Amino acid sequence: MLRTRLLAAATATVLALGFAVGGASPALATPPPPPPVPSGVTVLYDNGVTCNGSGYTKPAALDNLPEGGSGSFTPVAPDNWGTLAWNASTKTVTWTINAGWDVDICVKGGSVWPIAFIDTSAYTGVSYGHPQGLSHLGYRIISRPALEATAAIDLTDPTCESDQSLDEEGFDYTNSSYVIVDDGSEDGTFEVVFTADEGYEF
């Protein structure tokens, strides 16, 4: 009888401990998963990654965004692709991209999605809500519109002693170079070929 009582007491003790451990488990529950990642957005779950360290331009105006603040940034020529704006209170980033430009956006902040890269050409809309805070932003120019080149030739006036000829001093051209193929000395026709500089087009 004594042996039976001891076993019963030991069993009751183990069960009591089991309930105590079980009662503590809710405090160790995992946090809810982050919201689904939108199409066109790539997320890295690494708080040590930064926008500028990932190849994005991060000017001072887009760094250390004040908590609860808002503002906008417009780059100047030759990188005047548009405007990037933010509202830290709503954790929202919006952008306007000028015609002919392709620009990606980087958003850094928080621990749910530490950093997000937005392919604006694949993303639907012009506004992005970050799940948790805004630390800094960045942009990366993928492509830009070709810059303009111009070209125009000039001719001298004919006289009694001479025919028209090319007047190179009167050539008006920018961001281009030229080669005279036919100066008109043989048959009075002229041909000048202009070539736009790299990155420019007529």
Rosetta blueprint (number, residue, H / E / L):
1 M L
2 L H
3 R H
4 T H
5 R H
6 L H
7 L H
8 A H
9 A H
10 A H
11 T H
12 A H
13 T H
14 V H
15 L H
16 A H
17 L H
18 G H
19 F H
20 A H
21 V H
22 G H
23 G H
24 A H
25 S H
26 P H
27 A H
28 L H
29 A L
30 T L
31 P L
32 P L
33 P L
34 P L
35 P L
36 P L
37 V L
38 P L
39 S L
40 G L
41 V E
42 T E
43 V E
44 L E
45 Y L
46 D L
47 N L
48 G L
49 V L
50 T L
51 C L
52 N H
53 G H
54 S H
55 G L
56 Y L
57 T E
58 K L
59 P L
60 A H
61 A H
62 L H
63 D L
64 N L
65 L L
66 P L
67 E L
68 G L
69 G L
70 S E
71 G E
72 S E
73 F E
74 T L
75 P L
76 V L
77 A L
78 P L
79 D L
80 N L
81 W L
82 G E
83 T E
84 L E
85 A E
86 W E
87 N E
88 A L
89 S L
90 T L
91 K L
92 T E
93 V E
94 T E
95 W E
96 T E
97 I E
98 N L
99 A L
100 G L
101 W L
102 D E
103 V E
104 D E
105 I E
106 C E
107 V E
108 K E
109 G L
110 G L
111 S L
112 V L
113 W L
114 P L
115 I E
116 A E
117 F E
118 I E
119 D L
120 T L
121 S L
122 A L
123 Y L
124 T L
125 G L
126 V L
127 S E
128 Y E
129 G E
130 H L
131 P L
132 Q L
133 G L
134 L L
135 S L
136 H E
137 L E
138 G E
139 Y E
140 R E
141 I E
142 I E
143 S E
144 R L
145 P L
146 A L
147 L E
148 E E
149 A L
150 T E
151 A E
152 A E
153 I L
154 D L
155 L E
156 T L
157 D L
158 P L
159 T L
160 C L
161 E L
162 S L
163 D L
164 Q L
165 S L
166 L E
167 D L
168 E H
169 E H
170 G H
171 F L
172 D E
173 Y E
174 T E
175 N L
176 S E
177 S E
178 Y E
179 V E
180 I E
181 V E
182 D E
183 D L
184 G L
185 S L
186 E L
187 D L
188 G L
189 T L
190 F L
191 E E
192 V E
193 V E
194 F E
195 T E
196 A E
197 D L
198 E L
199 G L
200 Y E
201 E E
202 F L
